[in-house]
Amino acid sequence: MNIPAESTAKFSKGERIVSRRQIEKLFGGGNRSMAAYPVRMVYMSMSRASHDEAVQVLVTVSKRHFKHAVRRNRVKRQLREAYRANKHLLYDVLQHMPDRSLALAFIWQSDRLYDSTEVAFAMESLLRRLSERLIRQLHVQVVDEVRLAEEDGL
């Protein structure tokens, strides 16, 4: 998976989750989540087809938190921009996992508006923690493969 630098700075239509079936799988259970208040991230690792994006994203802000669409849209813009600016953290790790892709949902959990820098800090924290978790999985996978190769050699 060779990702040019200019493509990682964009947030294209292909990177968005639009399929109802995929959304239901993401929230259907058995998937993991983590939070960096005021953002909660639900994620699911999947096998990747050759035409799929490495990461697909869903951004949601509940009407329960903000009654006016203007405020919900502002928060969604902040979340998308924070993801776009920090997604290189995931793509750097996923380059070593060409057979895996991720589905992410970012859910706003607060009743108040935050400054964009605070949102970006929370997003960076979430993406950094997820990339560290992926690195650990990759390391375990490599160790297991080495162990199996050594056992076959004996």
Contacts in CASP RR format, 6 or more apart in sequence:
PFRMAT RR
TARGET T0000
AUTHOR 0000-0000-0000
METHOD contacts of the structure
MODEL  1
MNIPAESTAKFSKGERIVSRRQIEKLFGGGNRSMAAYPVRMVYMSMSRAS
HDEAVQVLVTVSKRHFKHAVRRNRVKRQLREAYRANKHLLYDVLQHMPDR
SLALAFIWQSDRLYDSTEVAFAMESLLRRLSERLIRQLHVQVVDEVRLAE
EDGL
1 54 0 8 1.000
1 94 0 8 1.000
1 95 0 8 1.000
1 98 0 8 1.000
2 95 0 8 1.000
3 54 0 8 1.000
3 91 0 8 1.000
3 95 0 8 1.000
8 87 0 8 1.000
8 88 0 8 1.000
8 91 0 8 1.000
9 84 0 8 1.000
10 84 0 8 1.000
11 57 0 8 1.000
11 80 0 8 1.000
11 83 0 8 1.000
11 84 0 8 1.000
11 87 0 8 1.000
14 53 0 8 1.000
14 56 0 8 1.000
15 53 0 8 1.000
15 55 0 8 1.000
15 56 0 8 1.000
15 57 0 8 1.000
16 56 0 8 1.000
16 57 0 8 1.000
16 58 0 8 1.000
17 23 0 8 1.000
17 26 0 8 1.000
17 56 0 8 1.000
17 57 0 8 1.000
17 58 0 8 1.000
17 103 0 8 1.000
17 105 0 8 1.000
22 56 0 8 1.000
22 103 0 8 1.000
23 58 0 8 1.000
23 105 0 8 1.000
25 44 0 8 1.000
25 103 0 8 1.000
26 42 0 8 1.000
26 44 0 8 1.000
26 58 0 8 1.000
26 103 0 8 1.000
26 105 0 8 1.000
27 42 0 8 1.000
27 105 0 8 1.000
31 42 0 8 1.000
31 43 0 8 1.000
31 44 0 8 1.000
32 42 0 8 1.000
32 43 0 8 1.000
32 44 0 8 1.000
33 40 0 8 1.000
33 41 0 8 1.000
33 42 0 8 1.000
33 43 0 8 1.000
34 40 0 8 1.000
34 41 0 8 1.000
34 43 0 8 1.000
34 126 0 8 1.000
34 129 0 8 1.000
34 130 0 8 1.000
35 41 0 8 1.000
35 109 0 8 1.000
35 126 0 8 1.000
36 121 0 8 1.000
36 122 0 8 1.000
36 123 0 8 1.000
36 125 0 8 1.000
36 126 0 8 1.000
36 129 0 8 1.000
37 109 0 8 1.000
37 110 0 8 1.000
37 122 0 8 1.000
38 108 0 8 1.000
38 109 0 8 1.000
38 110 0 8 1.000
38 114 0 8 1.000
38 119 0 8 1.000
38 122 0 8 1.000
39 79 0 8 1.000
39 106 0 8 1.000
39 107 0 8 1.000
39 108 0 8 1.000
39 109 0 8 1.000
39 119 0 8 1.000
39 122 0 8 1.000
39 123 0 8 1.000
39 126 0 8 1.000
40 106 0 8 1.000
40 107 0 8 1.000
40 109 0 8 1.000
41 104 0 8 1.000
41 105 0 8 1.000
41 106 0 8 1.000
41 107 0 8 1.000
41 126 0 8 1.000
41 130 0 8 1.000
42 104 0 8 1.000
42 105 0 8 1.000
42 107 0 8 1.000
43 102 0 8 1.000
43 103 0 8 1.000
43 104 0 8 1.000
43 105 0 8 1.000
43 130 0 8 1.000
44 102 0 8 1.000
44 103 0 8 1.000
45 100 0 8 1.000
45 101 0 8 1.000
45 102 0 8 1.000
46 100 0 8 1.000
46 101 0 8 1.000
46 102 0 8 1.000
46 103 0 8 1.000
47 99 0 8 1.000
47 100 0 8 1.000
47 101 0 8 1.000
48 54 0 8 1.000
48 98 0 8 1.000
48 99 0 8 1.000
48 100 0 8 1.000
48 101 0 8 1.000
52 101 0 8 1.000
53 101 0 8 1.000
54 90 0 8 1.000
54 91 0 8 1.000
54 94 0 8 1.000
54 101 0 8 1.000
54 102 0 8 1.000
55 87 0 8 1.000
55 90 0 8 1.000
55 91 0 8 1.000
55 94 0 8 1.000
55 101 0 8 1.000
55 102 0 8 1.000
55 103 0 8 1.000
55 104 0 8 1.000
56 101 0 8 1.000
56 102 0 8 1.000
56 103 0 8 1.000
56 104 0 8 1.000
57 80 0 8 1.000
57 83 0 8 1.000
57 103 0 8 1.000
57 104 0 8 1.000
57 105 0 8 1.000
57 106 0 8 1.000
58 103 0 8 1.000
58 104 0 8 1.000
58 105 0 8 1.000
58 106 0 8 1.000
59 76 0 8 1.000
59 79 0 8 1.000
59 80 0 8 1.000
59 83 0 8 1.000
59 105 0 8 1.000
59 106 0 8 1.000
60 76 0 8 1.000
60 105 0 8 1.000
60 106 0 8 1.000
60 107 0 8 1.000
60 108 0 8 1.000
61 72 0 8 1.000
61 75 0 8 1.000
61 76 0 8 1.000
61 79 0 8 1.000
61 107 0 8 1.000
61 108 0 8 1.000
62 107 0 8 1.000
62 108 0 8 1.000
63 72 0 8 1.000
65 72 0 8 1.000
65 108 0 8 1.000
65 109 0 8 1.000
65 110 0 8 1.000
65 111 0 8 1.000
66 72 0 8 1.000
66 75 0 8 1.000
66 111 0 8 1.000
71 113 0 8 1.000
74 113 0 8 1.000
75 108 0 8 1.000
75 113 0 8 1.000
75 119 0 8 1.000
76 108 0 8 1.000
78 114 0 8 1.000
78 116 0 8 1.000
78 119 0 8 1.000
78 120 0 8 1.000
79 106 0 8 1.000
79 108 0 8 1.000
79 119 0 8 1.000
79 123 0 8 1.000
81 116 0 8 1.000
81 120 0 8 1.000
82 116 0 8 1.000
82 119 0 8 1.000
82 120 0 8 1.000
82 122 0 8 1.000
82 123 0 8 1.000
82 124 0 8 1.000
83 106 0 8 1.000
83 123 0 8 1.000
83 127 0 8 1.000
85 120 0 8 1.000
85 123 0 8 1.000
86 120 0 8 1.000
86 123 0 8 1.000
86 124 0 8 1.000
86 127 0 8 1.000
87 127 0 8 1.000
89 124 0 8 1.000
89 127 0 8 1.000
89 128 0 8 1.000
89 130 0 8 1.000
89 131 0 8 1.000
90 102 0 8 1.000
90 127 0 8 1.000
90 130 0 8 1.000
90 131 0 8 1.000
90 134 0 8 1.000
92 131 0 8 1.000
93 131 0 8 1.000
93 134 0 8 1.000
93 135 0 8 1.000
93 138 0 8 1.000
94 100 0 8 1.000
94 101 0 8 1.000
94 102 0 8 1.000
94 134 0 8 1.000
96 138 0 8 1.000
97 134 0 8 1.000
97 138 0 8 1.000
102 130 0 8 1.000
104 130 0 8 1.000
106 123 0 8 1.000
106 126 0 8 1.000
END
